[in-house]
Amino acid sequence: MEILVYNKLGEKVNNIQLNEKKYGGPVRTKLLRDAVIMYEANKRQGTACTKTRGEVAGGGKKPWVQKHTGRARAGSIRSPIWKGGGVSFGPRPRDYSYSIPKKARKLALYSALTAKIRDNELLVLESLEFDTPKTKQMVGILKALGINGGSCLIVLPEANEIVWKSARNIPSVKVMTSAELNAYDVLKPKKILITREALNSIN
């Protein structure tokens, strides 16, 4: 299984051989679904909170006597059935995060990359380096590679502040290192632009 390597001008300069065991198998949609749900759940703040009848202000006195008023029995004006009362079974602060096994996360990452490769949405770049931060230069590279306007994830072998500054003002373009890569971030954008060195580090 081979994939083409491009330079900054969008020209094909080489090709690299991919591991058949990692990228040649089927795309595991069920596993990808589990991984995406996990990452989405881990992003939740879980800070939604409502007050119960014991937490809302007021209601210490019985509104009226128990009998002989013709009205229903009431012990507190902060009952859940009263306006301004507490909430029954409302949301409370909680932690939504959970984790799937490490091997499953790794397999989901390779499955997501396989899907991108088969859909021609993953491009390998020979190298991506700038002398100074230049957004115009980054836009030119993306246009040369056919990435116009759509969302794009740029994957580098290690953190590079100059590349990050060159891409941060471009809408829908995100930069991250290969060590941070996961199935959710691979599936989200339309295109993946990864350097050759970063792809080797993933392998």
Order of alpha helices (4+ residues) and beta strands (2+ residues): beta-beta-alpha-alpha-alpha-beta-alpha-beta-alpha-beta-alpha-beta-alpha
